[in-house]
Amino acid sequence: MTEETPGFEEKPDVPSDAASEDAAQAESADKAGSAPAGDVTDVALQAQLDQVRTALGERTADLQRLQAEYQNYRRRVERDRVTVKEIAVANLLSELLPVLDDIGRAREHGELVGGFKSVAESLETVVAKLGLTQFGKEGEPFDPTIHEALMHSYAPDVTETTCVAILQPGYRIGERTIRPARVAVAEPQPGAQNAKSSEEEGKGAKRGKGGKGSKGAEAADEESGGPDKG
């Protein structure tokens, strides 16, 4: 006779196939839960990459703009430096113009001799190296942009306003005029052109009348049988 122990019950045996099915379902659930998390990560990475590319484009544009501004700044500084140099040289040479005028007058009067001549020629050489050039000649047409008229007269032998005397030569550095040439000018004599035209017309009329009279005399001689030889 077998005795049963009270309080204990036998557990039913679980088939192995059912356990395998439960494990497969659990694994599928894990895979299904992990897939959306991976997609979200890829989207976030792509968004960050787009932000980085946008920031890189903006920084590249800023760098290019800064480089262009720097190049413009360098050109402007170089241009200003050249301008300041030209102004400084022009101011210095302007102070020397009276000395050059004295040298020119001494040369005209034959007083440029000895040591004074050597010093004067050295000074003229130095200012020429600095770019100073002289202009203004007698007989050239008057140009108010480079000439300053100090004396005025009329002359019958000019056809336009002409520089007839150079009182002080002009000086320039490159295209910059630092002193205009001071000149005496002459204009055509009022009425001279009209008188000349009238004189030429009168001479032409006389020549025409003279020619017509000669032909009339020749015709009269032919009608009378020729000139009287007796």
C-alpha angles and dihedrals in degrees: 000000000000123000121216120218108234118234098030127100128185116246116230116246114255115221116243092229092062091051092052091050091052091051092050092051091050091050091049090050090051091051092047091052095048098050098072091049090058093050091052090052092052092050091050092050092050091050091051090049091052090050091050092050091049092049090048091052091050093049091048091051090048090051093050091048091048091049092051091049090050092051090050090049092052092050091048092049091049091049092048091048092054091046093050090049092051092048092049092049092046091051091050094048091046088062090053096051094090089053090051089049090054090049090051093050091047090052092050091052094045093247096121098102140127121002092346089061092052093050092046093051091048091052092049090050092052095049090047090055088053088058101260113149130180125226139176127092135186115258097028119124116267113258115187091204093065104016131069113201112218097165131035133195143149126250130184094214099061127082097195139019103295137183104243098173135021108219094176125003120239125240133207139176110216104310094339115101109211095178130010120228110263108221147165112240134201127203128201113278110264109255093008093113092048092048091048092050091048091049092051091048090050092051090050092051092050092051090051093051093047092053093049092050092052092052090049091052092050091051091050091051091051092052093050093048096263133304120319108263095180 
